[in-house]
Amino acid sequence: MTFQWIMLLMVKYPEMQKRMRHEIDSVIGDRMAVHDDRNHCHFINAFITETMRFRSVAPVGVFHKNLISTKIGIYLR
């Protein structure tokens, strides 16, 4: 699900896609990427983190329910 949001946001914001492509070209180049490259791709890490903050995979909020009846003004819950 996160990957789908990343793809959608890159389509919506092509300037971000270009910036990430530039970072890949400058950090990794033509060679095969390795895990240590992740520490040098700051913009890509920020984009992924921001995507996960923007559209979380799992619900963040916890459902709430009153344990006892409560009345506030005319509202009874």
C-alpha positions in Angstrom: 0.0 0.0 0.0 2.8 2.4 0.8 4.4 1.7 -2.6 1.2 2.6 -4.3 1.1 5.9 -2.5 4.7 6.6 -3.4 3.9 6.0 -7.0 0.8 8.2 -7.0 2.6 11.0 -5.3 5.5 10.8 -7.8 3.0 11.1 -10.6 1.2 14.0 -9.0 4.5 15.8 -8.2 6.9 15.1 -11.2 9.5 17.6 -9.8 9.9 15.3 -6.8 10.3 12.3 -9.1 13.0 14.2 -11.1 14.8 15.2 -7.8 14.8 11.6 -6.6 16.0 10.4 -10.1 18.9 12.9 -9.8 19.8 11.7 -6.4 19.9 8.1 -7.6 22.1 9.1 -10.5 24.5 11.0 -8.4 24.7 8.6 -5.4 24.4 5.2 -7.1 25.1 5.8 -10.8 25.2 2.8 -13.1 26.1 0.2 -10.5 23.8 -2.1 -8.5 22.4 -0.4 -5.4 23.5 -1.8 -2.0 22.0 -1.4 1.4 24.6 1.2 2.5 23.4 3.5 -0.3 20.3 4.1 1.8 22.3 6.3 4.2 23.3 8.6 1.4 19.9 9.0 -0.3 18.5 11.7 2.1 15.8 13.1 -0.2 14.4 9.7 -1.1 14.3 8.6 2.6 12.5 11.9 3.4 10.0 11.3 0.6 9.3 7.8 1.8 8.9 8.9 5.4 6.7 11.8 4.4 4.5 9.5 2.3 4.1 7.1 5.3 3.2 10.1 7.5 0.8 11.4 4.9 -1.0 8.1 4.2 -0.4 5.6 6.9 -0.8 1.9 6.0 -2.5 1.1 9.3 -5.0 3.2 11.1 -3.3 5.4 13.7 -6.3 6.5 15.8 -7.8 4.3 18.4 -11.6 3.9 18.6 -13.1 5.5 21.7 -16.2 4.5 23.6 -17.8 5.9 26.7 -17.7 3.6 29.7 -20.6 5.4 31.4 -23.4 7.6 30.1 -22.4 11.2 29.7 -24.6 14.3 29.1 -23.1 17.5 27.7 -25.8 20.1 27.2 -28.5 18.5 25.1 -26.3 15.6 23.9 -26.4 12.3 25.7 -23.8 9.7 24.9 
